[in-house]
């Protein structure tokens, strides 16, 4: 039980750091390029949404609600990855922050997908 709580707390902190990374990447974007600002706002919205939805998932009242919220976390992380890819490929934004967020996006998507599958398997068992 303590390990489960610790794992939840660690993921809660990890998603919060992910949201903070989205804020930092957005703040570092060039203000004079409209396309960067448009993509950056989308990145900011989806990147911070991952942490908010994870917090909601951790307070779910049922397994079905948990799965719904955790899958939303995966969707938002995947959307964040899209904005990062577009910033890099179409706007030429290269930074350690973008690279790190891309790696973290992939890892979080894998974690959320695994969590969803495990709970779905438990529900159907």
MOJO-V820735 format. One record per helix or strand of 3 or more residues. SS is the DSSP state (alpha for helix, beta for strand). FROM is the first residue (numbers start at 0). LEN is the number of residues. If there is no record, write none. Layout:
ss = [SS,SS]
from = [FROM,FROM]
len = [LEN,LEN]
This chain:
ss = [alpha,alpha,alpha,alpha]
from = [1,33,62,95]
len = [27,25,29,29]
